[in-house]
Amino acid sequence: MAAVISASQLSKYFGDVKAVDEVSLDVEEGSLFGLLGPNGSGKTTMIRVLTGQVKPTAGRASVLGIDVVAHPVKVRENIGIIPEQETPPSFLTAEEYLAFVGKVRKIAGVKEKADWWFEFLEFSEKRDVLCKDLSRGTRQKLMFAQAFLHHPPLALIDEPLINFDPVMQKTVKEYLKEYVRDGGTIFISTHILEIAEEICSDVAIIHHGRLVHTGPVTAILSRQRHLADFFLDAVGKGSHA
């Protein structure tokens, strides 16, 4: 299958800090790909570079065949993004925000699509509430809905389940797996290894900005090892996932 994300010797430095350090990886179409690492390992920076929000210091990357430096807006037009910190506009209601996203993305039938998401993620009663007054979990539901409102071929999600209760986590995990079965590609970053082991087809492990492992989850599990044990060996048992 074709690579929908391709990075070659990708680096991002903040002063003397090497947040991402010469990372090379390919994410194939139809993957549910997990970028794993301890807190501060470079996961969020990697997503911000791949989505064209931050320019790399060195190296190259393309998303859906689009150069992330030359055409960052085009990248974001064609994908779905859920940041770690959910930030819908505080002055809009939940329904107004999805209508705004639909207008910006020129989505036909946005009202019906938004209605489906309100029902699916069980927050219809919050549709007229200002985003600033929504709970963190509800804001994450809203950001999830906006990312998939246009049914993108690829979505990049930073810590997809961190603010969801166990019931909603199950709903979202099943949705992501079904999305991939239907031909989409999902790229998530997380430090919650149980989630990655359950839903990811492939993983990469990043530590101190450097890639220390990449490959299918089945290759790890076939050795009769849990992903958590493999991860701790890869980053050193003193690290906190």
Helices and strands as residue ranges (DSSP letters): E 3-14, E 17-28, E 32-36, H 43-50, E 58-63, E 66-67, H 72-78, E 80-82, H 94-105, H 110-120, G 124-126, G 131-133, H 136-148, E 154-158, H 166-181, E 185-190, H 193-199, E 202-207, E 210-216, H 217-221, H 227-235
